[in-house]
Every structure is written in structure tokens, then in C-alpha cells.
């Protein structure tokens, strides 16, 4: 496995850990995500060695620590006495990092939340569906779909959000949820149809395609 070297520097009496990073572009050639990478030509900074290690491992690489630095991955188990305490600790850390100014860190934190299977993550995901960053929105939508039995009402309400990006994301999430047999397809379709006349043309386009997909799901369900 390739390794990413974690380096250390000081600025204004503060220790900063940083790694090489690679920018990932979206279809518009804009940076949608920046991840640690041994061949990257950019740089990601972290406040603690733990944050740096976590980001590197989330990116799928092993790590090399700065000279003189030590890090024990068992530190998490030493800081909590049982599974419940560990989950609370992780949720607190992930929630905090989901608001990080670095979009790569925030996206990684949202992805990490999905592994906890904690219903408290729902409101965090909902708060991110209006974000400008593509990757953050994508992960937030995935999290909502995983918690589909808890989010239907909230997503239907989000169809009226003042932010067109949030409305558009809500449509996408509802369409993905409609692929499952245990949801109210007719109700979802009824609300998505209303978005066909949205004042934003991007939302209109998404609603048109989604309405067709949801209707097809209804027909398939009836024919079974």
C-alpha cells in the first residue's frame, strides 16, 4: 500500500500537520474534493496528528509520521469504556468536522457518520443538501437514503426550501428512495410533480426526469 507522509510545521506558535493532496474535478472542471495523496501537488492542513491520520486512512492510504511523533490507533478504545461511549465520542468528532472549512474534511466527516448508523445524523445530512460542494451534497444524499424511513416528511418539506440547490437535492434523494419497495411512491410522485413548475430550470429538469422514474417504479411495483 502506498504511504502518505504527514509533515509538521509551526506557525504563530501553533503546530500544523500537513500532507500532499490531490484535487478531484467535477464535470465543470471545478475542484469538488481534495484528498490526501502521495503524488498530489497540493496541500491539506490539520490541527492534530489524529485528524491527519484519519484523513489519510479515509483516502485509502497508509501513513508515515513526522520524526519523533507517535500515534496509537488504539487511543479511541482507551478513551471510552464501552461501545456506547465510543459511538458518542465518534459522533461528536464527526459532527464537529462536518462543518470544517476544508470541504475534503467536511465530506469525509459526513461519510464517517454513515458508518455509525445513528439517526441523529439525519438533521446533519439535511443541513448539507444545499451546499455548493458537489461531494458534500452527494454524501449527504446517500446518508438520507440510508435513513429513508426517518426522512420522508423532512425531504418533502425540503421541496419548498428557499435554496434551489436544497430543493434539487431533495428531489434526487426522493428519487433514490423510490427505488425501495417500503416507501410511499404515490405520495412522493405527487410532490415531485409540483416541482416541475419550479422557478429554477435546473430543478424543473430534475423533477421531470425524476417524475418519470418514480412513475416507472410505481408501475413495476403494481406488476409484481
Residue frames as qw, qx, qy, qz and C-alpha x, y, z in Angstrom:
[[0.000, 0.886, 0.463, 0.000, 0.00, 0.00, 0.00],
 [0.363, 0.556, -0.039, 0.747, 1.24, 3.49, -0.87],
 [0.449, -0.562, -0.461, 0.520, 2.00, 5.81, 2.01],
 [0.088, 0.869, 0.134, 0.468, 1.36, 9.49, 2.55],
 [0.519, 0.000, -0.423, 0.743, 3.96, 11.36, 4.59],
 [0.285, -0.892, -0.342, -0.075, 2.50, 13.51, 7.34],
 [0.492, 0.303, -0.212, 0.788, 4.68, 16.55, 7.90],
 [0.388, -0.769, -0.426, 0.277, 4.75, 19.06, 10.73],
 [0.340, 0.414, -0.023, 0.844, 5.40, 22.78, 10.87],
 [0.252, -0.591, -0.518, 0.566, 4.76, 25.69, 13.20],
 [0.117, 0.502, 0.293, 0.806, 3.01, 28.98, 12.51],
 [0.310, -0.585, 0.066, -0.746, 2.24, 31.67, 15.08],
 [0.227, -0.333, 0.770, -0.494, 3.12, 29.33, 17.95],
 [0.822, 0.107, 0.297, -0.474, 0.72, 26.73, 16.59],
 [0.316, -0.245, 0.874, 0.277, 1.65, 23.26, 15.33],
 [0.705, 0.430, -0.036, -0.563, 0.18, 22.34, 11.96],
 [0.559, -0.098, 0.798, 0.203, 0.24, 18.92, 10.32],
 [0.541, 0.603, -0.130, -0.572, 0.03, 18.75, 6.54],
 [0.672, 0.018, 0.711, 0.209, 0.07, 16.21, 3.71],
 [0.031, 0.158, -0.614, -0.773, 0.33, 16.18, -0.06],
 [0.483, 0.431, 0.610, -0.457, -3.11, 16.29, -1.63],
 [0.151, 0.102, 0.736, 0.653, -4.79, 15.74, -4.97],
 [0.397, 0.309, 0.191, -0.843, -7.73, 17.78, -6.25],
 [0.304, 0.306, 0.880, 0.197, -10.61, 15.93, -7.90],
 [0.170, 0.153, -0.210, -0.950, -12.54, 17.83, -10.56],
 [0.527, 0.420, 0.640, -0.370, -16.24, 17.67, -11.40],
 [0.568, 0.501, 0.576, 0.308, -17.79, 17.81, -14.86],
 [0.168, 0.974, 0.122, 0.094, -17.39, 21.61, -14.89],
 [0.673, 0.371, -0.283, 0.574, -13.66, 21.24, -14.19],
 [0.268, -0.742, 0.246, -0.564, -14.09, 22.75, -10.74],
 [0.226, 0.239, -0.859, 0.394, -12.49, 21.22, -7.65],
 [0.693, -0.413, -0.303, -0.507, -15.17, 19.15, -5.89],
 [0.868, -0.496, 0.017, 0.008, -12.93, 17.28, -3.45],
 [0.281, 0.732, -0.571, 0.241, -9.33, 17.41, -2.25],
 [0.944, -0.321, -0.031, -0.075, -7.90, 14.22, -0.74],
 [0.418, -0.687, 0.570, 0.169, -4.54, 13.16, 0.72],
 [0.912, 0.405, 0.048, 0.032, -2.42, 11.53, -1.99],
 [0.713, -0.422, 0.269, 0.491, 1.30, 10.63, -2.20],
 [0.488, 0.190, 0.442, 0.728, 1.54, 12.13, -5.69],
 [0.051, 0.898, 0.436, 0.013, -0.55, 15.23, -5.07],
 [0.448, 0.304, -0.009, 0.841, 0.74, 18.71, -5.81],
 [0.295, -0.698, -0.082, -0.648, -1.49, 20.49, -3.31],
 [0.249, 0.151, -0.732, 0.615, -1.57, 20.58, 0.49],
 [0.570, -0.610, -0.415, -0.362, -4.10, 19.81, 3.21],
 [0.114, 0.407, -0.579, 0.697, -3.58, 21.06, 6.76],
 [0.669, -0.486, -0.545, -0.136, -4.81, 19.64, 10.07],
 [0.302, -0.791, 0.257, -0.466, -4.71, 20.82, 13.66],
 [0.667, -0.470, 0.548, -0.182, -3.84, 17.43, 15.19],
 [0.011, 0.367, -0.897, -0.246, -1.95, 14.31, 14.22],
 [0.407, 0.245, 0.848, -0.235, -5.16, 12.31, 14.76],
 [0.516, 0.686, 0.188, -0.477, -7.03, 14.38, 12.15],
 [0.255, 0.655, -0.596, -0.389, -4.21, 13.93, 9.64],
 [0.161, -0.162, 0.973, 0.033, -4.04, 10.16, 10.18],
 [0.484, 0.424, 0.671, -0.369, -7.82, 9.82, 9.91],
 [0.480, 0.723, -0.072, -0.492, -7.93, 11.76, 6.61],
 [0.139, 0.531, -0.784, -0.289, -5.08, 9.73, 5.11],
 [0.248, 0.023, 0.964, -0.091, -6.71, 6.42, 6.06],
 [0.512, 0.561, 0.450, -0.469, -10.09, 7.60, 4.75],
 [0.424, 0.706, -0.343, -0.452, -8.39, 8.27, 1.41],
 [0.984, 0.164, -0.013, -0.073, -7.19, 4.65, 1.34],
 [0.547, 0.600, -0.466, 0.352, -3.50, 5.12, 2.12],
 [0.755, -0.420, -0.312, 0.397, -1.14, 4.21, 4.91],
 [0.022, -0.978, 0.052, -0.203, 0.86, 6.97, 6.57],
 [0.690, 0.113, -0.337, 0.630, 4.36, 7.94, 7.66],
 [0.381, -0.871, -0.276, 0.142, 4.55, 10.02, 10.83],
 [0.195, 0.888, -0.277, 0.310, 6.82, 13.05, 11.29],
 [0.569, 0.243, -0.626, 0.476, 10.12, 12.37, 13.07],
 [0.065, 0.124, -0.624, 0.769, 9.60, 11.98, 16.78],
 [0.589, -0.102, 0.041, -0.800, 5.81, 11.71, 16.53],
 [0.011, 0.040, 0.996, -0.077, 3.87, 8.72, 17.82],
 [0.588, -0.024, -0.065, -0.806, 0.27, 7.74, 17.30],
 [0.145, 0.004, 0.978, -0.150, -1.58, 4.75, 18.71],
 [0.391, -0.175, -0.548, -0.719, -4.70, 3.80, 16.77],
 [0.449, -0.391, -0.795, 0.116, -5.98, 2.17, 19.95],
 [0.067, 0.038, -0.335, 0.939, -6.36, 5.63, 21.51],
 [0.499, -0.257, -0.287, -0.776, -10.06, 5.57, 20.75],
 [0.745, -0.306, -0.585, -0.097, -10.67, 2.42, 22.73],
 [0.489, -0.105, -0.533, 0.683, -8.61, 3.79, 25.60],
 [0.069, -0.103, 0.131, -0.984, -10.72, 6.95, 25.78],
 [0.661, -0.173, -0.134, -0.718, -14.07, 5.18, 26.06],
 [0.374, -0.272, 0.817, -0.344, -15.17, 2.47, 28.40],
 [0.534, 0.262, 0.799, -0.086, -17.78, 0.76, 26.21],
 [0.336, 0.349, 0.665, 0.569, -19.37, 0.73, 22.77],
 [0.001, -0.882, -0.469, -0.045, -21.91, 3.40, 23.63],
 [0.321, -0.817, 0.080, 0.472, -19.21, 5.78, 24.82],
 [0.447, -0.146, 0.570, 0.674, -17.16, 5.12, 21.70],
 [0.238, 0.595, 0.649, 0.411, -20.13, 5.91, 19.46],
 [0.134, -0.939, -0.276, 0.154, -20.83, 9.13, 21.35],
 [0.422, -0.612, 0.297, 0.599, -17.20, 10.14, 21.03],
 [0.394, 0.104, 0.659, 0.632, -17.14, 9.38, 17.31],
 [0.135, 0.774, 0.584, 0.206, -20.45, 11.13, 16.65],
 [0.233, -0.902, -0.095, 0.350, -19.23, 14.24, 18.43],
 [0.410, -0.429, 0.471, 0.653, -15.97, 14.27, 16.46],
 [0.333, 0.305, 0.720, 0.527, -17.64, 13.58, 13.11],
 [0.046, 0.868, 0.495, 0.002, -20.36, 16.18, 13.67],
 [0.272, -0.816, 0.088, 0.502, -17.80, 18.84, 14.53],
 [0.356, -0.298, 0.602, 0.650, -15.70, 18.05, 11.46],
 [0.362, 0.554, 0.707, 0.251, -18.73, 18.05, 9.15],
 [0.075, 0.972, 0.213, -0.070, -18.64, 21.85, 9.46],
 [0.605, -0.393, 0.250, 0.645, -14.92, 22.12, 8.76],
 [0.238, 0.801, -0.123, -0.536, -13.88, 24.95, 6.46],
 [0.004, 0.389, -0.821, -0.417, -11.96, 22.40, 4.37],
 [0.766, 0.154, -0.122, -0.612, -14.52, 20.71, 2.10],
 [0.610, 0.247, -0.753, -0.019, -12.49, 17.49, 1.96],
 [0.056, 0.093, -0.805, 0.584, -12.53, 17.18, 5.75],
 [0.525, 0.092, 0.289, -0.795, -16.24, 18.02, 5.91],
 [0.760, 0.217, -0.413, -0.453, -17.08, 15.42, 3.23],
 [0.457, 0.197, -0.843, 0.204, -15.01, 12.77, 5.00],
 [0.171, -0.048, 0.673, -0.718, -16.78, 13.51, 8.27],
 [0.688, 0.143, 0.025, -0.711, -20.20, 13.11, 6.63],
 [0.717, 0.229, -0.631, -0.188, -19.12, 9.80, 5.13],
 [0.222, 0.183, -0.838, 0.465, -17.83, 8.68, 8.52],
 [0.458, -0.036, 0.406, -0.790, -21.22, 9.48, 10.09],
 [0.773, 0.135, -0.330, -0.524, -22.89, 6.97, 7.76],
 [0.532, 0.185, -0.813, 0.147, -20.87, 4.16, 9.35],
 [0.102, -0.120, 0.687, -0.709, -22.37, 4.87, 12.78],
 [0.299, -0.402, -0.789, -0.355, -25.96, 4.26, 11.67],
 [0.134, -0.362, -0.556, 0.737, -27.07, 6.95, 14.13],
 [0.131, 0.743, 0.623, 0.208, -30.48, 8.54, 13.50],
 [0.219, -0.837, -0.124, 0.486, -29.13, 11.80, 14.91],
 [0.394, -0.197, 0.485, 0.755, -27.15, 12.14, 11.70],
 [0.306, 0.630, 0.671, 0.242, -30.32, 12.86, 9.70],
 [0.005, -0.962, -0.205, 0.182, -30.53, 16.55, 10.57],
 [0.367, -0.606, 0.422, 0.565, -26.83, 16.95, 9.77],
 [0.411, 0.166, 0.733, 0.515, -27.34, 15.43, 6.32],
 [0.184, 0.811, 0.549, 0.081, -30.38, 17.64, 5.72],
 [0.166, -0.903, 0.012, 0.396, -28.41, 20.74, 6.58],
 [0.370, -0.450, 0.570, 0.579, -25.87, 19.85, 3.87],
 [0.546, 0.427, 0.682, 0.236, -28.11, 19.24, 0.85],
 [0.264, 0.944, 0.196, -0.015, -27.97, 22.92, -0.08],
 [0.498, -0.623, 0.331, 0.504, -24.16, 23.10, -0.05],
 [0.445, 0.773, -0.287, -0.350, -22.29, 24.30, -3.13],
 [0.088, -0.505, 0.849, 0.129, -19.76, 21.46, -2.92],
 [0.727, 0.139, -0.488, -0.462, -20.82, 18.51, -5.10],
 [0.491, 0.113, -0.840, 0.204, -19.17, 15.84, -2.95],
 [0.124, -0.012, 0.639, -0.759, -20.71, 17.11, 0.29],
 [0.641, 0.120, 0.016, -0.758, -24.18, 17.09, -1.27],
 [0.682, 0.188, -0.659, -0.256, -23.65, 13.62, -2.75],
 [0.319, 0.063, -0.855, 0.405, -22.63, 12.12, 0.60],
 [0.307, 0.040, 0.450, -0.838, -25.47, 13.92, 2.41],
 [0.714, 0.134, -0.250, -0.640, -27.99, 12.47, -0.04],
 [0.586, 0.137, -0.799, 0.018, -26.51, 8.98, 0.42],
 [0.067, 0.037, -0.758, 0.647, -26.91, 9.37, 4.19],
 [0.516, 0.093, 0.198, -0.828, -30.54, 10.40, 3.83],
 [0.729, 0.149, -0.516, -0.424, -31.30, 7.41, 1.61],
 [0.404, 0.108, -0.859, 0.295, -29.77, 5.10, 4.21],
 [0.046, 0.210, 0.681, -0.700, -32.20, 6.59, 6.76],
 [0.191, -0.216, -0.560, -0.777, -35.16, 6.68, 4.37],
 [0.386, -0.539, -0.747, -0.048, -37.68, 5.54, 6.98],
 [0.354, -0.583, -0.386, 0.620, -36.89, 8.66, 9.05],
 [0.204, -0.325, 0.169, 0.908, -36.56, 11.36, 6.42],
 [0.207, 0.489, 0.725, 0.438, -39.57, 11.22, 4.08],
 [0.081, -0.895, -0.427, 0.096, -41.50, 14.08, 5.71],
 [0.337, -0.729, 0.138, 0.580, -38.40, 16.23, 6.02],
 [0.346, -0.064, 0.618, 0.703, -37.45, 15.69, 2.39],
 [0.130, 0.675, 0.663, 0.296, -40.97, 16.52, 1.22],
 [0.190, -0.913, -0.211, 0.291, -40.75, 19.75, 3.22],
 [0.431, -0.473, 0.361, 0.679, -37.33, 20.45, 1.66],
 [0.400, 0.436, 0.632, 0.500, -39.01, 20.60, -1.75],
 [0.000, -0.924, -0.321, -0.207, -40.19, 24.07, -0.68],
 [0.605, -0.484, -0.035, 0.631, -36.80, 25.23, 0.63],
 [0.162, 0.935, -0.007, -0.314, -35.77, 28.77, -0.35],
 [0.183, -0.607, 0.667, 0.391, -32.46, 27.39, -1.63],
 [0.793, 0.405, -0.206, -0.407, -32.91, 25.88, -5.09],
 [0.344, 0.446, -0.823, 0.073, -29.88, 23.61, -4.56],
 [0.293, -0.093, 0.815, -0.491, -31.57, 22.11, -1.49],
 [0.733, 0.311, 0.210, -0.567, -34.82, 21.63, -3.44],
 [0.651, 0.509, -0.507, -0.245, -32.93, 19.93, -6.24],
 [0.127, 0.350, -0.894, 0.251, -31.07, 17.66, -3.81],
 [0.526, 0.030, 0.619, -0.582, -34.34, 16.73, -2.11],
 [0.793, 0.398, -0.101, -0.451, -35.75, 15.59, -5.45],
 [0.488, 0.483, -0.727, -0.001, -32.64, 13.49, -6.10],
 [0.141, -0.227, 0.854, -0.447, -32.86, 11.91, -2.64],
 [0.672, 0.176, 0.407, -0.592, -36.57, 11.13, -3.03],
 [0.739, 0.457, -0.362, -0.336, -35.93, 9.55, -6.43],
 [0.305, 0.388, -0.851, 0.176, -33.25, 7.29, -4.96],
 [0.355, -0.072, 0.732, -0.577, -35.57, 6.40, -2.08],
 [0.749, 0.269, 0.041, -0.604, -38.31, 5.46, -4.56],
 [0.516, 0.382, -0.751, -0.157, -36.15, 2.52, -5.66],
 [0.005, -0.090, 0.913, -0.398, -37.08, 0.78, -2.41],
 [0.336, -0.365, -0.777, -0.387, -40.34, -1.12, -2.01],
 [0.373, -0.512, -0.675, 0.378, -41.08, 0.09, 1.53],
 [0.085, -0.257, -0.104, 0.957, -41.88, 3.74, 0.69],
 [0.377, 0.668, 0.526, -0.367, -45.00, 5.69, -0.33],
 [0.419, 0.058, 0.535, 0.731, -44.28, 6.01, -4.04],
 [0.099, 0.724, 0.575, 0.368, -47.55, 7.70, -4.99],
 [0.295, -0.907, -0.201, 0.225, -47.09, 10.38, -2.35],
 [0.489, -0.438, 0.320, 0.683, -43.51, 11.03, -3.43],
 [0.339, 0.318, 0.610, 0.642, -44.59, 11.31, -7.07],
 [0.036, -0.863, -0.493, -0.103, -47.41, 13.71, -6.21],
 [0.338, -0.861, 0.003, 0.381, -44.98, 16.10, -4.54],
 [0.485, -0.245, 0.485, 0.685, -42.24, 15.80, -7.17],
 [0.309, 0.591, 0.613, 0.423, -44.76, 16.63, -9.91],
 [0.112, -0.951, -0.251, 0.142, -45.34, 20.00, -8.22],
 [0.439, -0.635, 0.293, 0.565, -41.65, 20.78, -8.71],
 [0.559, 0.353, 0.549, 0.510, -41.99, 20.54, -12.49],
 [0.125, 0.875, 0.281, 0.374, -43.16, 24.15, -12.34],
 [0.587, -0.580, -0.112, 0.553, -40.34, 25.28, -10.06],
 [0.176, 0.968, -0.027, -0.179, -38.98, 28.76, -10.80],
 [0.227, -0.663, 0.646, 0.301, -35.49, 27.29, -11.29],
 [0.752, 0.430, -0.336, -0.369, -34.96, 25.47, -14.59],
 [0.252, 0.384, -0.877, 0.142, -32.40, 23.05, -13.16],
 [0.370, 0.012, 0.760, -0.535, -34.94, 21.94, -10.57],
 [0.721, 0.368, 0.035, -0.585, -37.57, 21.67, -13.32],
 [0.574, 0.459, -0.649, -0.197, -35.34, 19.36, -15.37],
 [0.047, 0.227, -0.916, 0.327, -34.55, 17.15, -12.38],
 [0.516, 0.142, 0.548, -0.642, -38.24, 16.99, -11.42],
 [0.715, 0.399, -0.238, -0.523, -39.27, 15.99, -14.95],
 [0.506, 0.353, -0.787, -0.019, -36.83, 13.09, -15.13],
 [0.078, -0.137, 0.843, -0.514, -37.46, 12.05, -11.53],
 [0.644, 0.159, 0.278, -0.694, -41.23, 12.03, -12.02],
 [0.753, 0.345, -0.443, -0.343, -40.80, 9.62, -14.92],
 [0.347, 0.301, -0.856, 0.237, -38.51, 7.37, -12.90],
 [0.286, -0.045, 0.704, -0.649, -40.82, 7.30, -9.89],
 [0.742, 0.226, 0.021, -0.631, -43.84, 6.58, -12.09],
 [0.652, 0.336, -0.665, -0.139, -41.98, 3.66, -13.65],
 [0.083, 0.208, -0.863, 0.453, -41.21, 2.36, -10.14],
 [0.554, 0.075, 0.425, -0.712, -44.93, 2.51, -9.32],
 [0.787, 0.311, -0.280, -0.454, -45.84, 0.53, -12.44],
 [0.469, 0.333, -0.809, 0.117, -43.15, -2.08, -11.74],
 [0.172, -0.127, 0.765, -0.607, -44.44, -2.44, -8.19],
 [0.686, 0.176, 0.209, -0.674, -48.02, -2.92, -9.39],
 [0.753, 0.371, -0.446, -0.311, -46.98, -5.57, -11.91],
 [0.131, 0.366, -0.886, 0.251, -45.24, -7.72, -9.35]]
